[in-house]
Amino acid sequence: MLTLLQNIYSGAIFAMVLCTFLFYRLLKKHKRERELTKFEPIIYVIAHLAIFLWATSGLILVLDKQ
């Protein structure tokens, strides 16, 4: 049961990272086409930061296991 929950958790993390990356790309496209609304730059920065933090923490975890 614990393995199943860990797999579901990992899948959820992967889905959130994928959605964040795709949303970041969409905002980047909108930024090129038009000026962003007041709320969109905040989301743009948060999405960029979230991807960076996820990648950095994943790298640290991989290096820590060795």
Residue pairs with C-beta under 8 A, 6 or more apart in sequence:
17 50
17 51
17 54
20 47
20 50
20 51
21 47
21 51
23 43
23 47
24 44
24 47
24 48
24 51
27 36
27 40
27 43
27 44
27 47
28 44
30 36
30 40
31 40
31 44
36 44
